[in-house]
Amino acid sequence: MTAIALPDRPGVLPDHALHGLIAGGAIRAAPPILPDQVQPASLDLRLGAVAYRVRASFLAGAGRSVAERLAEFEMHRMDLTGGAVLEKGCVYVVPLAEALALPAGVQAVANAKSSTGRLDLLTRVITDGGTEFDRVAPGYAGPLYAEICPRSFSVLVRPGQRLNQIRFRAGQSVLDDTELSALQDAETLVSGGPAVISEGLGFSVDLRGTGAGPVLVGFRAKPHTGVIDLDRIGHYVPSDYWEDIRTAEGRIILDPGAFYILVSRESVHIPPGYAAEMAPFLAMVGEFRVHYAGFFDPGFGHAAAGGHGARGVLEVRCHEAPFVLEHGQIVGRLIYERMAARPDRLYGAGIASNYQGQGLKLSKHFRMG
């Protein structure tokens, strides 16, 4: 591994720093990493050629490897080369094409990509010696694996598909509430509702929509559907997989176990020198979880990148009890942090960004209109 030059200040590593990590051997892959895997503040991760069906979700644990644990929990394995179906309700572990040999001061956090979350694919990265999902320790050297559990739809997958993304950071650069308030004043991080700042930037759900009478405010996944081929873009008829959710009252009742696509009331803006991540939702606030896909890249909703503010699509799963969700209710928080340097490219500016300027929108696999 060659010497790697990192930005001078702490923060999330931008695209040009990721290219440096790749060139220096800190990020390696077989087959080699493709240029379009590198996003403004993250790297897309690709599925390898085999999937292990396991009895249960697991973490490797301190001092142990994922390969060791697979020997304990594997039920069978599948070759993905010609495509294979990952069935709803089952847990799989797939070795990823990428592996790491990070410098001592660099750590990483992973998350599902937007289209993955919108299909209710619970997809998390695990590592050797890992004690948390989606967290890669500073200086980690070893393979990466994706744990995949389809929750609403069975999916057809192949090697090279990108369900996860990983973000690298050197040091800590999370904005506290005072810094976040100053950034809101300077850059207008949210519009369309008040800026609620408390351990991050709160945002609420839109259940009023536009128009008279019952209006479309979201979608609920149907329980018995066909397989979704993840390579088919704009292919599927939404009504075959989703029920429309309409209301004239500004509220809906979430059903236990059901999965919903909703949208934020506020438009979100991520300035070029910052990145954001959806904070885990606290269970004591409501019987649901919001958003599997938690990364917002620099330029999301940014006018110069074609965003003009973009509303956040919310992936919502209700848990044990029916829950009344009302218009304007705070459902999540964005944690902003500084970039170590401005990226060469912004989200939506000259790169394939499916959700810039979005409103209520299903994943890219479904037909529009």
C-alpha positions in Angstrom: 0.0 0.0 0.0 1.4 3.4 -1.0 1.3 6.6 1.1 -2.1 8.2 1.2 -2.6 11.9 1.4 -5.7 12.9 3.4 -7.3 16.4 3.7 -5.8 18.6 6.4 -9.0 19.1 8.4 -11.3 16.5 9.9 -14.5 15.5 8.3 -16.2 13.3 5.8 -13.9 12.4 2.9 -14.9 13.7 -0.5 -14.8 12.0 -3.8 -11.2 13.1 -4.7 -10.0 11.7 -1.3 -11.8 8.4 -2.0 -9.9 8.2 -5.3 -6.7 8.6 -3.3 -7.8 5.8 -0.9 -8.4 3.6 -3.9 -5.1 4.4 -5.6 -3.2 3.9 -2.3 -4.8 0.4 -1.8 -6.8 1.4 1.3 -9.9 0.4 -0.7 -9.4 -2.5 -3.0 -11.8 -4.7 -5.0 -12.1 -7.5 -7.5 -13.2 -6.7 -10.1 -11.7 -3.2 -10.0 -13.8 -0.3 -8.7 -15.7 1.5 -11.4 -15.6 5.3 -11.7 -19.3 5.7 -11.2 -19.2 3.9 -7.8 -17.6 7.0 -6.3 -20.2 9.5 -5.2 -19.6 13.0 -3.8 -19.2 11.7 -0.2 -19.5 7.9 -0.4 -18.7 4.8 -2.3 -21.2 2.3 -3.7 -20.5 -1.3 -2.7 -21.1 -4.2 -5.0 -22.4 -7.7 -4.3 -20.1 -10.6 -4.8 -20.9 -13.9 -6.6 -22.3 -16.0 -3.7 -25.0 -15.6 -1.1 -25.2 -17.5 2.2 -28.6 -18.3 3.6 -28.2 -18.1 7.4 -30.4 -19.0 10.3 -30.4 -15.6 11.9 -28.8 -12.2 11.7 -25.5 -12.0 13.5 -22.4 -9.8 14.2 -18.9 -11.4 14.1 -18.0 -10.1 17.6 -14.6 -9.0 18.9 -11.8 -11.3 17.8 -13.9 -13.4 15.4 -14.3 -13.3 11.7 -17.5 -13.4 9.6 -16.3 -16.5 7.9 -16.1 -18.3 11.3 -19.7 -17.3 12.1 -20.9 -18.3 8.7 -19.6 -21.8 9.4 -22.0 -21.8 12.5 -25.1 -20.3 10.9 -25.0 -21.2 7.2 -28.0 -23.2 5.9 -27.0 -23.3 2.3 -25.3 -21.1 -0.3 -26.4 -19.8 -3.7 -24.4 -18.8 -6.8 -25.6 -15.4 -7.9 -23.8 -15.4 -11.3 -26.9 -16.2 -13.3 -29.2 -14.4 -10.8 -30.9 -15.7 -7.7 -33.9 -14.8 -5.6 -33.5 -13.6 -2.1 -36.8 -14.5 -0.5 -38.9 -12.3 1.7 -38.4 -13.0 5.4 -35.1 -14.8 5.0 -31.6 -13.6 6.1 -28.6 -13.8 3.7 -25.0 -12.8 3.9 -23.2 -11.8 0.7 -19.4 -11.1 0.6 -18.9 -7.8 -1.1 -16.5 -7.1 -4.0 -14.7 -4.4 -2.0 -12.3 -4.8 1.0 -10.5 -2.3 3.1 -7.1 -1.6 4.6 -7.8 1.8 6.2 -5.2 4.2 7.6 -5.2 4.4 11.4 -7.1 7.7 11.5 -9.9 6.8 9.0 -13.2 5.0 10.0 -16.3 4.4 8.0 -20.1 4.1 8.3 -22.3 2.2 5.8 -26.0 2.5 4.9 -28.5 1.2 2.4 -28.8 3.1 -0.9 -32.0 5.0 -1.4 -33.6 2.5 -3.8 -32.7 -0.3 -1.4 -34.5 1.3 1.5 -37.6 2.1 -0.7 -37.9 -1.6 -1.4 -37.8 -2.4 2.3 -34.6 -4.4 2.0 -33.0 -4.4 5.4 -29.3 -4.3 4.2 -26.4 -3.8 6.6 -22.7 -4.1 6.4 -20.8 -6.4 8.8 -17.0 -6.8 9.3 -14.6 -9.1 10.9 -14.4 -8.3 14.6 -17.5 -6.1 14.3 -19.7 -5.4 17.3 -22.1 -3.0 15.4 -23.9 -3.0 12.1 -22.8 -0.5 9.5 -19.8 0.6 11.5 -16.2 0.1 10.4 -13.5 0.7 13.0 -10.6 3.1 12.4 -7.7 1.3 10.7 -9.9 -1.8 9.8 -8.2 -4.2 7.4 -10.4 -7.0 6.0 -13.4 -8.0 3.9 -16.8 -6.5 3.9 -20.1 -8.4 3.9 -23.7 -7.3 3.3 -26.4 -8.9 5.5 -29.6 -8.7 3.5 -33.2 -9.4 4.7 -36.0 -8.6 2.3 -38.9 -7.5 4.4 -41.7 -6.7 1.9 -40.7 -8.1 -1.5 -38.6 -11.0 -2.7 -35.8 -9.7 -5.0 -33.7 -11.1 -7.8 -30.0 -10.2 -7.4 -26.8 -10.6 -9.4 -23.1 -9.9 -8.7 -22.1 -6.3 -9.1 -25.5 -4.8 -7.9 -25.2 -2.0 -5.4 -27.4 -2.2 -2.4 -25.1 -0.4 0.1 -22.9 2.6 0.3 -20.0 3.5 2.6 -18.9 6.9 3.9 -15.4 7.5 5.2 -14.4 10.1 7.8 -11.2 11.3 9.4 -11.8 12.7 12.9 -15.1 14.0 14.2 -16.9 16.9 12.6 -20.6 16.7 13.6 -22.3 20.1 14.0 -23.7 20.8 17.4 -27.0 22.6 17.7 -25.4 26.1 17.9 -23.4 25.5 14.7 -26.5 23.9 13.0 -28.6 27.0 13.9 -26.0 29.2 12.3 -25.9 27.1 9.2 -29.7 27.2 8.9 -29.6 31.0 9.1 -26.9 31.2 6.5 -28.0 28.5 4.1 -31.7 27.6 4.8 -31.3 23.9 5.4 -35.1 23.3 5.6 -38.0 25.2 4.1 -41.7 24.5 4.1 -41.8 24.2 7.9 -40.1 25.5 11.0 -36.4 24.6 11.6 -36.6 22.3 14.7 -33.0 22.0 16.0 -32.4 19.6 18.9 -29.5 17.1 18.6 -29.9 17.5 14.8 -32.3 19.0 12.4 -35.8 17.6 12.9 -38.2 17.1 10.0 -41.9 16.2 9.9 -44.3 14.1 7.8 -46.6 15.6 5.1 -50.1 14.1 5.4 -52.0 16.9 3.8 -50.7 16.7 0.2 -52.3 19.0 -2.4 -55.9 19.1 -3.7 -59.4 18.8 -2.3 -60.9 15.7 -0.6 -58.8 12.6 0.2 -55.3 13.2 -1.2 -52.5 10.8 -1.9 -50.0 11.0 0.9 -48.1 7.8 0.6 -48.0 4.1 -0.3 -48.2 0.9 1.6 -46.5 -2.3 0.5 -48.9 -5.1 -0.5 -48.3 -8.4 1.4 -48.3 -10.9 -1.4 -46.5 -9.8 -4.6 -44.2 -11.1 -7.3 -40.4 -10.9 -7.4 -38.6 -7.6 -8.2 -35.6 -7.9 -10.5 -33.2 -5.2 -9.2 -31.8 -4.6 -12.7 -35.2 -3.6 -14.1 -35.5 0.1 -14.0 -38.9 1.8 -14.6 -40.4 -1.6 -15.2 -43.0 -2.5 -12.6 -46.6 -1.3 -12.3 -46.9 0.4 -8.9 -50.4 -0.9 -8.2 -49.1 -4.5 -8.4 -46.9 -3.9 -5.4 -48.3 -0.9 -3.5 -51.6 0.4 -2.2 -52.3 4.2 -2.3 -52.7 5.8 1.1 -55.1 8.7 1.0 -56.5 10.9 3.7 -58.7 14.1 4.1 -58.0 14.3 7.8 -54.2 15.0 7.9 -53.5 11.7 9.7 -53.2 8.0 9.0 -53.1 4.9 11.3 -50.0 2.8 10.8 -50.6 -0.9 10.9 -48.2 -3.2 12.8 -45.8 -4.9 10.5 -46.7 -2.8 7.5 -44.2 -0.8 5.4 -45.0 2.7 4.1 -43.5 5.2 1.7 -44.3 8.8 2.9 -42.7 12.2 2.3 -41.4 15.0 4.6 -43.3 18.3 4.9 -40.0 20.2 4.6 -37.6 20.5 1.7 -34.1 19.6 2.7 -30.9 21.2 1.6 -27.4 19.9 2.0 -24.8 22.7 1.1 -21.7 21.6 -0.8 -19.4 21.7 2.2 -21.5 19.4 4.3 -23.0 15.9 4.4 -25.9 14.5 6.5 -27.1 11.3 7.9 -30.5 10.3 9.1 -30.3 9.7 12.9 -31.9 6.5 14.3 -35.4 7.2 15.4 -36.0 6.9 19.2 -38.5 4.2 20.0 -40.0 6.2 22.9 -41.4 8.8 20.4 -43.5 6.4 18.4 -44.0 2.8 17.4 -42.2 3.0 14.1 -38.9 3.3 12.5 -38.1 5.9 9.7 -35.6 5.5 6.9 -33.3 2.7 6.2 -31.4 4.8 3.7 -29.8 7.4 5.7 -27.1 9.3 3.7 -27.6 12.7 2.1 -24.7 13.8 0.0 -23.4 17.3 -0.6 -25.6 19.1 -3.1 -28.8 17.3 -2.3 -31.5 19.9 -2.7 -28.9 22.5 -3.7 -30.1 25.0 -6.3 -26.8 25.1 -8.2 -27.0 21.3 -8.5 -30.6 21.3 -9.8 -32.3 20.7 -6.4 -34.0 23.9 -5.3 -34.8 22.0 -2.0 -35.8 18.4 -2.1 -38.2 16.7 0.2 -37.0 13.6 2.0 -38.8 10.4 1.2 -39.5 8.4 4.4 -39.4 4.7 4.6 -41.6 3.8 7.6 -42.2 0.5 9.3 -44.7 0.2 12.2 -43.8 -2.1 15.0 -45.9 -3.6 17.8 -49.0 -1.4 18.0 -51.2 0.6 15.6 -49.9 4.2 15.7 -51.6 7.4 14.7 -49.3 9.5 12.6 -50.4 13.1 12.1 -49.5 15.9 9.7 -46.5 17.9 10.9 -45.4 15.3 13.4 -41.6 15.1 13.8 -40.5 11.7 12.5 -36.7 12.0 12.2 -33.6 14.1 12.5 -30.7 14.8 10.2 -27.2 15.0 11.6 -25.0 17.4 9.7 -21.3 17.1 9.6 -18.5 19.0 7.7 -16.8 17.6 4.7 -13.0 17.4 5.0 -12.9 19.2 1.7 -15.5 20.2 -0.9 -16.2 17.4 -3.4 -15.3 17.7 -7.0 -18.9 16.8 -8.0 -22.2 17.5 -6.2 -25.2 15.2 -5.9 -27.4 15.8 -9.0 -24.7 17.8 -10.9 -23.6 15.8 -13.9 -23.9 12.4 -12.2 -26.7 9.9 -12.2 -28.8 11.0 -9.2 -32.3 9.4 -9.3 -33.9 11.5 -6.5 -32.7 15.1 -6.9 -35.6 17.5 -6.6 -37.8 14.6 -5.5 -41.3 14.6 -3.8 -43.3 11.5 -2.9 -41.6 8.9 -5.1 -41.2 5.1 -5.2 -37.9 3.4 -6.0 -36.5 3.7 -9.5 -37.8 0.2 -10.4 -41.4 1.4 -10.7 -43.0 3.2 -13.6 -43.7 6.9 -13.2 -47.1 8.4 -13.7 
